[in-house]
């Protein structure tokens, strides 16, 4: 049941995203589009409620509950950035907005570290939910899977940190055909 809800939430996320952006840019109804986009957090709340009910009804805590916590943490941390990124693409494609600019060098490294910081927030949410579930179940013999997911969450965060570091150590260079990003003027110069 939990895996089905995770799949429904993921599909629902993309359906609401497409509907919201479609209303905003194709139907020229920005308020209706915003209203649809604001419904997305209800998906994660629904998944959380279903997971709690599942545990309350005596389900054995296992990988599905851990995956639900990780999914909720990820969407809390990265959902807004995903919506913002796709909104920029839609604005460019359907509303004459500026073409999204690729990042290179230091700008890309900063972007990757900001993304990693969002992952830290998502990991904190996931770890918190997992710990609450461990305390709720209150049986060390049954919570091994949830504790294992805490380790998985930290490993994934570490891997993401290594990936972010590679953009600092080996910055991505702009192709010769693309102009470099303009240097920002310093205030007071």
C-alpha positions in Angstrom: 0.0 0.0 0.0 2.8 2.4 0.9 4.7 1.8 -2.4 1.4 2.4 -4.3 1.0 5.7 -2.5 4.6 6.7 -3.3 3.9 6.0 -7.0 0.6 7.9 -6.8 2.3 10.8 -5.2 5.0 10.9 -7.8 2.6 10.7 -10.7 0.4 13.3 -8.9 3.3 15.6 -8.5 4.0 15.6 -12.3 0.3 15.8 -13.2 -0.3 18.8 -10.9 2.9 20.4 -12.1 1.9 20.0 -15.8 -1.7 21.1 -15.0 -0.5 24.2 -13.0 2.0 25.3 -15.6 -0.4 24.5 -18.4 -3.0 26.7 -16.8 -0.5 29.4 -16.2 1.1 29.6 -19.6 -1.2 27.9 -22.1 -4.6 28.9 -20.8 -3.3 32.3 -19.6 -4.8 31.7 -16.1 -1.8 32.4 -13.7 -4.0 32.4 -10.6 -5.6 29.1 -11.4 -2.1 27.7 -12.2 -0.7 28.9 -8.9 -3.7 27.4 -7.0 -3.0 24.0 -8.7 0.7 24.2 -7.9 -0.1 25.0 -4.3 -2.0 21.7 -4.0 1.3 19.7 -4.4 2.2 19.6 -0.7 -1.0 17.8 0.0 0.5 14.8 -1.8 3.3 14.5 0.7 0.9 15.1 3.6 -1.3 12.3 2.3 1.7 10.0 2.0 2.7 10.9 5.6 -0.8 10.2 6.9 -1.1 6.9 5.1 2.3 5.8 6.4 1.4 6.7 10.0 -1.9 4.8 9.7 -0.1 1.8 8.2 2.3 1.7 11.2 -0.6 2.4 13.6 -2.5 -0.6 12.2 0.4 -2.8 13.1 2.3 -3.1 9.8 5.9 -4.3 10.2 8.2 -1.3 9.7 10.2 -2.1 6.6 11.9 -0.6 3.5 8.6 0.9 2.3 8.2 3.1 5.3 11.9 4.2 5.0 11.4 4.9 1.3 8.3 7.0 2.1 10.3 9.1 4.6 13.1 9.6 2.1 10.6 10.6 -0.6 8.9 13.1 1.6 12.2 14.6 2.6 13.3 14.9 -1.0 10.1 16.5 -2.2 10.1 19.0 0.8 13.7 20.0 0.0 13.7 19.9 -3.8 10.0 20.2 -4.9 10.0 24.0 -4.9 13.3 24.2 -6.9 12.0 21.7 -9.4 8.8 23.7 -9.9 10.8 26.9 -10.3 13.2 25.3 -12.8 10.3 24.0 -14.9 8.4 27.3 -14.6 11.4 29.0 -16.2 11.4 26.5 -19.0 7.7 26.9 -19.6 8.0 30.7 -19.4 10.7 30.6 -22.1 8.8 28.1 -24.3 5.3 29.5 -24.0 5.5 33.1 -22.7 8.5 34.6 -24.4 10.6 34.5 -21.2 14.4 34.4 -21.3 16.1 31.2 -22.3 17.4 29.5 -19.2 21.2 30.0 -19.0 23.6 27.2 -18.4 26.0 27.6 -15.5 29.7 27.1 -15.7 32.7 27.4 -13.5 32.3 29.0 -10.1 28.6 29.8 -10.7 27.9 26.1 -11.4 29.9 25.1 -8.2 27.9 27.5 -6.1 24.7 26.1 -7.6 25.7 22.5 -6.8 26.5 23.4 -3.2 23.2 25.2 -2.8 21.5 22.1 -4.2 23.5 20.0 -1.7 22.3 22.2 1.1 18.7 21.6 0.0 19.6 17.9 0.2 20.8 18.4 3.8 17.4 19.9 4.6 15.7 16.9 2.9 17.9 14.5 4.8 17.0 16.2 8.0 13.3 15.8 7.3 13.8 12.2 6.3 15.9 11.4 9.4 13.4 13.1 11.6 10.5 11.2 10.2 12.4 7.9 10.5 13.4 8.7 14.1 9.7 9.5 15.0 8.7 6.2 13.4 11.3 4.4 15.5 10.1 6.0 18.7 6.4 5.4 17.7 7.0 1.6 17.0 9.2 1.5 20.2 10.5 -2.0 19.6 14.2 -2.3 18.7 13.6 -5.8 17.3 11.2 -4.3 14.7 12.9 -1.0 13.8 16.1 -2.3 12.2 14.9 -1.5 8.7 14.1 2.1 9.7 17.5 2.5 11.3 19.1 1.1 8.1 17.2 3.8 6.1 18.8 6.4 8.4 22.2 5.1 7.3 21.1 5.1 3.7 20.0 8.7 3.9 23.4 9.8 5.3 25.3 7.8 2.6 23.2 9.4 -0.1 23.9 12.9 1.4 27.6 12.1 1.5 27.6 11.0 -2.2 25.7 14.1 -3.2 28.4 16.2 -1.2 31.2 14.4 -3.2 29.4 15.2 -6.5 29.0 18.9 -5.4 32.7 19.0 -4.5 33.7 17.7 -8.0 32.2 20.9 -9.5 34.5 22.9 -7.2 37.6 20.9 -7.9 37.0 20.4 -11.6 34.8 23.3 -12.7 32.8 22.8 -15.8 34.1 25.1 -18.6 31.8 27.0 -21.0 32.1 25.8 -24.6 34.0 28.2 -26.8 30.8 29.0 -28.7 29.0 30.3 -25.6 29.8 33.7 -24.2 31.0 33.7 -20.6 28.6 34.9 -17.9 29.1 38.6 -17.3 30.9 39.6 -14.1 28.7 41.2 -11.6 29.7 44.7 -10.5 30.6 45.0 -6.8 28.6 47.5 -4.8 30.7 50.4 -3.8 33.4 49.9 -6.5 
